[in-house]
Amino acid sequence: MINEIELVKGCKAGKEKYQKTLFQVFGKRVMGICIRYSNCKAEADDMFQEAFCMVFSQIHKLKKDTPLFPWIRRVTINVAINYYHKHKKHHGHFDVIDLDEPDGYADEAIEKLSTDQILSVIDELPEGYKMVFNLYVIEGYAHKEIAKMLKITTSTSKSQLLKGRRLLMKKLKSLGFLKYEKQIG
């Protein structure tokens, strides 16, 4: 088994054996990221191919002490964001300053779902909501960072997340995963 340092060194040298190993080791995880940010298999495949092309062409910039997969993950997310900018129109973006956060019921429901169920429900979100939801909830970026990446305002990022969460809650409720009634008093 090749260790990560050898793998990076071999890829930087352009050796096919090491590139193939890197592809085999990280391919499924990269495809998972691509699927989360795409609307269909063809888009995910395009992002996947572009992500690995970018990884192999930019691996010489990887610093010695930088962990490999987090760097690959970041490259893949950047590819997905660039794909979004190239192929999507930005209709429906607007600013909302004061937003109420949804209550904690969605978090409770999400804990009961499988990964495939969660991804399936997230995949049904409109493009902007899905992009912000993935970046904020799954990847852990702040609204200010998301706004900069997607070229929107911070308040638009917050609005997209809130509306995405509301749609998710509505979908979860319709699927029977979210059952609650507010009690008075």
C-alpha positions in Angstrom: 0.0 0.0 0.0 1.3 3.4 -1.0 1.3 6.0 1.8 -0.1 9.5 1.2 3.4 11.2 0.9 4.5 8.7 -1.8 1.1 9.1 -3.6 1.4 12.9 -3.8 5.1 12.7 -4.8 4.2 10.2 -7.6 1.3 12.3 -8.8 3.4 15.4 -8.8 5.9 13.5 -11.0 3.1 12.6 -13.4 3.4 8.9 -12.8 0.3 7.1 -14.1 0.5 4.4 -11.4 0.2 7.0 -8.6 -2.5 8.9 -10.5 -4.5 5.7 -10.9 -4.1 4.9 -7.2 -5.2 8.4 -6.2 -8.3 8.0 -8.5 -9.1 4.6 -7.0 -8.7 5.8 -3.4 -10.6 9.0 -3.6 -12.9 8.6 -6.6 -16.1 7.5 -4.8 -15.8 10.4 -2.3 -15.2 12.9 -5.0 -18.2 11.6 -6.9 -20.3 11.9 -3.8 -19.5 15.6 -3.6 -20.2 16.0 -7.2 -23.6 14.3 -6.9 -24.5 16.6 -3.9 -23.9 19.7 -6.0 -25.4 18.5 -9.3 -28.9 18.2 -10.7 -28.4 15.0 -12.6 -25.9 12.2 -13.3 -24.5 13.9 -16.4 -23.7 17.1 -14.4 -22.1 15.0 -11.7 -20.0 13.2 -14.3 -18.9 16.5 -15.8 -17.9 17.9 -12.4 -16.2 14.6 -11.5 -14.0 14.6 -14.6 -13.2 18.3 -14.3 -12.4 17.9 -10.6 -9.8 15.1 -11.3 -8.3 17.1 -14.2 -7.9 20.0 -11.8 -6.5 17.8 -9.1 -3.9 16.3 -11.4 -3.0 19.7 -13.0 -2.8 21.5 -9.7 -1.3 18.9 -7.4 2.1 20.5 -7.8 0.8 23.4 -5.7 -0.1 21.1 -2.8 2.1 22.0 0.1 4.0 19.2 1.9 2.1 19.4 5.1 -1.4 19.8 3.6 -3.6 16.7 4.1 -4.6 15.3 0.7 -8.3 14.6 0.8 -9.3 18.0 2.4 -7.4 19.6 -0.5 -9.1 17.4 -3.1 -12.5 18.1 -1.4 -11.8 21.8 -1.7 -10.8 21.5 -5.4 -14.0 19.6 -6.1 -16.2 22.1 -4.3 -14.6 24.9 -6.3 -15.2 23.0 -9.5 -18.9 22.6 -8.5 -19.2 26.3 -7.7 -17.6 27.2 -11.1 -19.9 24.8 -12.8 -22.9 26.5 -11.1 -21.7 29.9 -12.2 -21.1 28.7 -15.8 -24.4 26.8 -16.3 -27.0 28.3 -14.0 -28.9 31.6 -14.3 -29.2 33.5 -11.0 -32.9 34.2 -11.0 -34.8 34.5 -7.8 -31.9 35.8 -5.6 -33.0 38.6 -3.4 -32.0 40.0 0.0 -33.8 39.3 3.2 -32.3 40.9 6.3 -34.4 39.7 9.2 -35.0 35.9 9.1 -36.3 33.6 11.8 -34.5 30.4 12.2 -36.7 27.3 11.9 -37.3 25.4 15.1 -35.2 22.3 16.0 -37.7 19.7 14.7 -35.9 19.2 11.4 -32.6 18.3 13.1 -34.5 15.6 15.1 -36.1 14.2 11.9 -32.8 14.3 10.0 -31.2 12.1 12.7 -33.7 9.4 11.8 -32.9 9.4 8.1 -30.4 7.4 6.2 -27.7 9.2 4.2 -29.4 8.2 0.9 -32.7 9.6 2.2 -31.1 12.8 3.2 -29.3 13.3 -0.1 -32.5 12.5 -2.0 -34.5 15.1 -0.2 -31.7 17.7 -0.5 -31.4 16.9 -4.2 -35.0 18.0 -4.7 -34.2 21.6 -3.5 -34.1 24.4 -6.1 -30.5 25.0 -7.3 -29.7 28.1 -5.2 -31.1 26.6 -2.0 -29.3 23.3 -2.6 -25.9 25.0 -3.2 -26.2 27.2 -0.1 -27.5 24.3 2.0 -24.6 22.1 1.0 -22.0 24.7 1.6 -23.4 25.8 4.9 -24.7 22.6 6.5 -22.6 19.9 5.0 -19.3 21.7 4.3 -19.5 24.1 7.2 -18.8 27.4 5.5 -20.1 30.7 7.0 -22.6 32.8 5.1 -20.0 35.5 4.4 -17.8 32.9 2.7 -20.7 31.4 0.8 -21.8 34.9 -0.4 -18.3 35.5 -1.8 -18.1 32.1 -3.5 -21.5 32.3 -5.1 -21.3 36.1 -5.8 -24.4 36.9 -3.8 -25.0 38.9 -0.6 -24.7 37.5 2.8 -28.4 38.1 3.4 -29.2 36.2 0.2 -27.2 33.3 1.5 -29.1 33.4 4.8 -32.4 33.6 2.9 -31.6 30.7 0.6 -30.6 28.6 3.6 -33.8 29.5 5.5 -36.0 28.8 2.5 -34.2 25.6 1.8 -34.6 24.4 5.4 -38.3 25.2 5.2 -38.7 23.2 2.0 -36.8 20.4 3.6 -39.1 20.5 6.6 -42.2 20.5 4.4 -40.8 17.5 2.4 -39.8 15.6 5.5 -43.3 16.2 6.9 -44.9 14.9 3.7 -42.7 11.8 3.8 -43.9 11.2 7.4 -40.5 11.8 9.0 -41.5 15.0 10.6 -44.6 14.7 12.8 -45.3 17.3 15.4 -48.0 19.6 16.6 -47.3 22.8 18.4 -48.9 22.7 21.8 -50.5 25.8 23.4 -49.4 26.8 26.9 
